[in-house]
Amino acid sequence: MKIKDGFMLRKVGGQYVVVAFGEASRSFNGIIRLNETGKFLWEQLSADKSEEELRKALTEEYDVTGAQAATDVAEFVGALKKAALLA
């Protein structure tokens, strides 16, 4: 899975936000705020990655257990799926 085309991550006023542009802005007019972990996962999803690959990357980057990383990844991916941001 990966992020759909038409969304970009920016740092604005010390916060990470995702905004839609081009054709994607017709169906998505919101802004998504991300913390550091969300930013990291978003960047990982610029390439096609599985949930397992995301979990592994998260445990390598941050001091979290595999179980905690799996929970965090599942919640993040679930939110992206609900917002229809994954291709």
N, C-alpha and C positions, 0 to 999 in steps of 0.2 A: 504494500500500500504506500501511497505517497500523497502529498498535498496537491490538490487540483491546481491547475494553472489559474492565474488571475488573483492570487493572494500574495501579499508581501509583508515581511516582518520588518519593523522599524523601531528604533529607540527614540522615544519622544519624552522629553522632560524626565529622564531617568527611568522611564517605564518602557517595557517591550509591548508593542501593540501589533496586531495583524489587521490589515485593511484590504479590502477588495479593490481591484482596479479593472478597467476595461469591461469586457462582457460580464465578468463575474459580479461587478458592482450593480448590475441590473437586478440580480436575484438576492444579493447579500448586501445590506446597507449598514451593517453594524460594525463595531470595532471589538476585537478580542484582546484582552489584556493577559499577558503571560508573565509568570515569575521566571526565575533563572532556569529552573528545571523544565518548565514548559518551553522556554526559548530553546534549550538544548534539544529537546525532543522534536520541536518544530524543525530545527535545522537538520536533524537526522532524517526527517521525512521529506527533505528536498530530493532525496534519492529513494528509490523503491526499497522499503525495509519491512520485514515481518515484525510482529510483536516480540518474538523471541530475540531478534537482533536489537530491537530497541531496549529490551530489558538488559541484555548483555552490555550494551553501550552505556546505559545508565549506571550499572554497577561498577563499570570501569572508570567512569568519570566522577561519580559521587560515592561517598562512604555510606552505602545502603546495602541491606541484605537482598538476596535474590527475590525473596517473598515480597519485601516492600517495593522493590523495583517493579515486580509483576503487577502489584496492585496499582501503583502509580501509572504505569503504562496503560493498563486496562481502563482506568478512569479517564486518562487523557485521550486515548483513542476513541473511547465511547463518546466523549464530548465532541470530538471532531466529526465522528460519524453522524451524531444527532444534528449537528450544524451543516451536514452535507459538504464537508471540506476535503474529504478524501477521495482520490481517484481509484 
